[in-house]
Amino acid sequence: MAGNCKILEGDCLKLLRKEITEQIDLTFFAPPDVREKEQWVFDDGRREYSYWDWLKEILSRIYRTTNDGGAVYFMHSEKNTEDVLRILRESEWTLQNLIIWKNRVSAVPSKLHYGRHYQLLAFVTKGKRPRIFNRLRVDLPPSPEHKHSRTNGVYLTDVWDDIREVASEYSLSGEHLKGSKGNLIRRTQVPVALLLRIILASSVPGDTVFDPFAGTGTTLVVAGQTYRNCIGIEIDPEYVRVIKNRLKYQRPVDNVTQYYSYYRYTQNLSSIWPVEKRSIPAQKPFI
Ligand SMILES: C[S@@+](CC[C@H](N)C(=O)[O-])C[C@H]1O[C@@H](n2cnc3c(N)ncnc32)[C@H](O)[C@@H]1O
C-alpha cells in the first residue's frame, strides 16, 4: 500500500488559508523564479504583495500548519540567498543547513563573476530540533586519492554532487516530461533522486509531505512510493493534468527502488523506506 497523495488546483496561499487542515511534517518549497513574473501568479483579493513578501506569507502559513520539528527545504539560486534567509528567519524557521546541490553540466562565467554551478537548499525546521533527521549513508565511490575502497558507504553531507539535474541544454536524463512536440514541458523539473533524498532524511512512513508549487509533481510521485502522504498545490491546470497522469501511469524512470542499493548502508533503512525485497533491482551505481 502506498501513501495517500492529493493534488489541489489553485493558488497555494488561498488554499493554505482555507483548505489545508492536515498537519504537515515536511515541505519541499521551489517557487517560480523572481524573474519569471508570468509564473508567480497569486490570487489574493486582500492585498498586493511584492515577490518576497508573498513567499514570506506562504512560509508563515506553512509554519502554522507544520508539526513541531517539521522541516522545509527551500530550493533557490545562490544569488537570492540573502532574501531567502531573511524571509525564513522572519517567518520563524530555524536554519539547519545550507545544502549545495552541485550541477553536473558546466557553467559559463559572466564578465563579472564565476559561472554559477549549484543550487542551494535551505534546510530549516520549526524549532531548534528536527522532529526527524535520518542520517543517510550512501555508497559513494571513493575519490582517486583514497587508498582503500569503502565497505559500508559514507555519511551524506551538505554537498550533494551525486544527483544529476533532469534537463539542461546539454544533458537530458530520461526523466524529463515531454510535451506533444517532444519539447521539455518544464525546465525546472526536479529529479526523483533529489526528492527521494529529502523525504528519506526528513520524514518517516505515514508522515505528510507538502509541495505548494507542485509543477510536474515529483514530490507527489516520490512521497507516494515511500509510504508518505502528500498534498501538492499547482495553479496551472495543464500541470495538474500532467501530475495526475504521472501518478496514474508510473514510468520506470520514476520508480524509486532503482536507488535502494545506493542507500543500503543506512541504519534502519527498511523502517525509513519499506520496500519489498523482491522489487529491489540489482545494484546500480547512482552517479
Ligand atoms: C519552479 S516551478 C516548480 C517545479 C517543480 N518543483 C517541478 O519539479 O516541476 C513553480 C510552479 O509553481 C506554480 N505556481 C505559480 N504560482 C503559484 C501559486 N500561486 N500557487 C500554486 N502554484 C503556483 C507554477 O505554475 C509552476 O508550476
The ligand as a Gaussian input file, in Angstrom:
#p B3LYP/6-31G(d) Opt

LIG

0 1
 C        9.658000      26.320000     -10.149000
 S        8.146000      25.578000     -10.607000
 C        8.104000      24.114000      -9.634000
 C        8.836000      22.987000     -10.280000
 C        8.560000      21.675000      -9.621000
 N        9.310000      21.526000      -8.373000
 C        8.852000      20.526000     -10.591000
 O        9.647000      19.619000     -10.266000
 O        8.287000      20.531000     -11.679000
 C        6.929000      26.582000      -9.843000
 C        5.490000      26.164000     -10.080000
 O        4.648000      26.971000      -9.259000
 C        3.411000      27.186000      -9.934000
 N        2.753000      28.360000      -9.301000
 C        2.960000      29.679000      -9.544000
 N        2.200000      30.442000      -8.732000
 C        1.510000      29.576000      -7.944000
 C        0.583000      29.754000      -6.895000
 N        0.216000      30.975000      -6.513000
 N        0.067000      28.670000      -6.280000
 C        0.437000      27.415000      -6.680000
 N        1.307000      27.174000      -7.685000
 C        1.853000      28.240000      -8.307000
 C        3.835000      27.386000     -11.392000
 O        2.763000      27.108000     -12.267000
 C        4.988000      26.356000     -11.511000
 O        4.497000      25.116000     -11.983000

